[in-house]
Amino acid sequence: MTDTTDAAAPAAALPATMTAWQQHRYGGPETVARETVPVPTPSAGEVLLRVAATSLNSGDVRLMRGEPLLVRAAFGLRRPKHPGRGMDVAGTVVGIGAGVTAFAVGDEVVGELPGGGLAPFVVAPAARLVRRPAEVTAATASTLPIAGGTAWRALELAKVAAGARILVIGASGGVGTFTLRLAAERGIEVWALTGARARELVTGLGAARVFDYAVVQPGAPELGAASFDAVIDIAGTARLRDLQRLVRPGGGVVLVSGHGGRVLGPVGRILRAIVLSRRSRRLIPLAATPDTGILTSLLGLAAKGRLAPVVERTWPLDEARDALAHVDAGHTVGKVVVLGG
Ligand SMILES: NC(=O)c1ccc[n+]([C@@H]2O[C@H](COP(=O)([O-])OP(=O)(O)OC[C@H]3O[C@@H](n4cnc5c(N)ncnc54)[C@H](OP(=O)(O)O)[C@@H]3O)[C@@H](O)[C@H]2O)c1
């Protein structure tokens, strides 16, 4: 006998198939191709979204390439478990899985999904979603979960308040530009290390002093020992001891990124950070996870006009592979958004 309370609610007037960007082996953007696939059905605890906008993050291209290889332990040893790329998605609820009571068909939502935003429709765990306020466009909302959420977490871990001075290393990408926006919103003074290309932009985001990372390294005298209440390192290339030297006693260095070997990636740097961390100058590795509370706060700021993403460029869904290639090249300034489903 079927328990009708557990049955998925039927989705109205949806096509049976769709053309979606899919990936069945790890590699560069050329491994992501358009395919005709069934429109997915939401399982228990999931909803079906009609995708309005997907923003891309460097994490999407790490997953695409399966690098560092450690990534494959969680996301599929031989091939990506989830064939759809694009984790930050804003869209409209068009189908409801069993047991979902928090959302209804027609709701506008946003969240960090396991993947799949580069498609007309995607299923999403309801627990990952937040309602999108009418004042915030889908494109803006899609930029917030990973990049905005990571910047929020970094400032939280840095334990800084109005009047503090921080150094942001790698200020020009998605996480970097949101870190600057949120720091300005909180009255925190920012010094920034960034590429020459983004100097004007970073100054416009409120940085008090901006240095070209090709000229001034974290160990350079221009930055001065013990000059900062905290350092937020998004570039992940500087020596940990050089970073520690920059903070005042009691300050912290938040390690958002850490480049390393092809196999273990940042793991070695994280272990070194644990060994070198001192109560007087903490080294704090950050591992951001989807957080609907932070996302709600970010949407609240955006709805009040107090937070706006820097969007470098938008692409239509038909050209999503070009957007992935752009992020894969590693020189994104702000955010990249793919529009439409
Ligand atoms: N720990 C976590 O939970 C977490 C969460 C999200 C992201 N992340 C990490 O944070 C980093 C940024 O992510 P994202 O999505 O914001 O990346 P993104 O948008 O692709 O960032 C690209 C930007 O980084 C700049 N950059 C690269 N190397 C640099 C260096 N040595 N010094 C200064 N700037 C540099 C580039 O500037 P140029 O073009 O001038 O080089 C470019 O503008 C990634 O490594 C990502 O893996 C970590």
Ligand as a Chemical Component Dictionary entry (heavy atoms), coordinates in Angstrom:
data_LIG
# 
_chem_comp.id                   LIG 
_chem_comp.type                 NON-POLYMER 
_chem_comp.pdbx_formal_charge   0 
_chem_comp.three_letter_code    LIG 
# 
loop_
_chem_comp_atom.comp_id 
_chem_comp_atom.atom_id 
_chem_comp_atom.alt_atom_id 
_chem_comp_atom.type_symbol 
_chem_comp_atom.charge 
_chem_comp_atom.model_Cartn_x 
_chem_comp_atom.model_Cartn_y 
_chem_comp_atom.model_Cartn_z 
_chem_comp_atom.pdbx_ordinal 
LIG N1  N1  N 0  38.624 27.466 3.028   1  
LIG C1  C1  C 0  37.443 27.467 2.444   2  
LIG O1  O1  O 0  36.454 26.959 2.959   3  
LIG C2  C2  C 0  37.323 28.146 1.089   4  
LIG C3  C3  C 0  36.057 28.514 0.594   5  
LIG C4  C4  C 0  35.995 29.187 -0.638  6  
LIG C5  C5  C 0  37.175 29.452 -1.339  7  
LIG N2  N2  N 1  38.377 29.039 -0.827  8  
LIG C6  C6  C 0  39.638 29.301 -1.529  9  
LIG O2  O2  O 0  39.810 30.702 -1.610  10 
LIG C7  C7  C 0  40.509 31.032 -2.795  11 
LIG C8  C8  C 0  39.734 32.103 -3.541  12 
LIG O3  O3  O 0  38.522 31.538 -3.999  13 
LIG P1  P1  P 0  37.637 32.365 -5.056  14 
LIG O4  O4  O 0  36.519 31.481 -5.479  15 
LIG O5  O5  O -1 37.378 33.725 -4.524  16 
LIG O6  O6  O 0  38.687 32.458 -6.247  17 
LIG P2  P2  P 0  38.686 33.367 -7.529  18 
LIG O7  O7  O 0  37.500 34.245 -7.556  19 
LIG O8  O8  O 0  38.930 32.466 -8.685  20 
LIG O9  O9  O 0  40.004 34.252 -7.241  21 
LIG C9  C9  C 0  40.831 34.583 -8.278  22 
LIG C10 C10 C 0  41.633 35.823 -7.856  23 
LIG O10 O10 O 0  42.700 35.459 -6.977  24 
LIG C11 C11 C 0  43.801 36.324 -7.255  25 
LIG N3  N3  N 0  45.086 35.727 -6.877  26 
LIG C12 C12 C 0  45.564 34.537 -7.282  27 
LIG N4  N4  N 0  46.796 34.333 -6.740  28 
LIG C13 C13 C 0  47.083 35.413 -5.983  29 
LIG C14 C14 C 0  48.199 35.798 -5.170  30 
LIG N5  N5  N 0  49.271 35.022 -5.027  31 
LIG N6  N6  N 0  48.138 36.975 -4.505  32 
LIG C15 C15 C 0  47.045 37.774 -4.619  33 
LIG N7  N7  N 0  45.969 37.468 -5.389  34 
LIG C16 C16 C 0  45.985 36.301 -6.061  35 
LIG C17 C17 C 0  43.715 36.511 -8.748  36 
LIG O11 O11 O 0  44.340 37.721 -9.071  37 
LIG P3  P3  P 0  45.381 37.776 -10.307 38 
LIG O12 O12 O 0  44.600 37.458 -11.534 39 
LIG O13 O13 O 0  45.889 39.170 -10.252 40 
LIG O14 O14 O 0  46.430 36.739 -9.996  41 
LIG C18 C18 C 0  42.216 36.521 -9.050  42 
LIG O15 O15 O 0  41.681 37.844 -9.103  43 
LIG C19 C19 C 0  40.679 29.709 -3.568  44 
LIG O16 O16 O 0  41.971 29.200 -3.339  45 
LIG C20 C20 C 0  39.640 28.806 -2.959  46 
LIG O17 O17 O 0  39.981 27.455 -3.059  47 
LIG C21 C21 C 0  38.467 28.405 0.372   48 
# 
loop_
_chem_comp_bond.comp_id 
_chem_comp_bond.atom_id_1 
_chem_comp_bond.atom_id_2 
_chem_comp_bond.value_order 
_chem_comp_bond.pdbx_ordinal 
LIG N1  C1  SING 1  
LIG C1  O1  DOUB 2  
LIG C1  C2  SING 3  
LIG C2  C3  SING 4  
LIG C2  C21 DOUB 5  
LIG C3  C4  DOUB 6  
LIG C4  C5  SING 7  
LIG C5  N2  DOUB 8  
LIG N2  C6  SING 9  
LIG N2  C21 SING 10 
LIG C6  O2  SING 11 
LIG C6  C20 SING 12 
LIG O2  C7  SING 13 
LIG C7  C8  SING 14 
LIG C7  C19 SING 15 
LIG C8  O3  SING 16 
LIG O3  P1  SING 17 
LIG P1  O4  DOUB 18 
LIG P1  O5  SING 19 
LIG P1  O6  SING 20 
LIG O6  P2  SING 21 
LIG P2  O7  DOUB 22 
LIG P2  O8  SING 23 
LIG P2  O9  SING 24 
LIG O9  C9  SING 25 
LIG C9  C10 SING 26 
LIG C10 O10 SING 27 
LIG C10 C18 SING 28 
LIG O10 C11 SING 29 
LIG C11 N3  SING 30 
LIG C11 C17 SING 31 
LIG N3  C12 SING 32 
LIG N3  C16 SING 33 
LIG C12 N4  DOUB 34 
LIG N4  C13 SING 35 
LIG C13 C14 SING 36 
LIG C13 C16 DOUB 37 
LIG C14 N5  SING 38 
LIG C14 N6  DOUB 39 
LIG N6  C15 SING 40 
LIG C15 N7  DOUB 41 
LIG N7  C16 SING 42 
LIG C17 O11 SING 43 
LIG C17 C18 SING 44 
LIG O11 P3  SING 45 
LIG P3  O12 DOUB 46 
LIG P3  O13 SING 47 
LIG P3  O14 SING 48 
LIG C18 O15 SING 49 
LIG C19 O16 SING 50 
LIG C19 C20 SING 51 
LIG C20 O17 SING 52 
# 
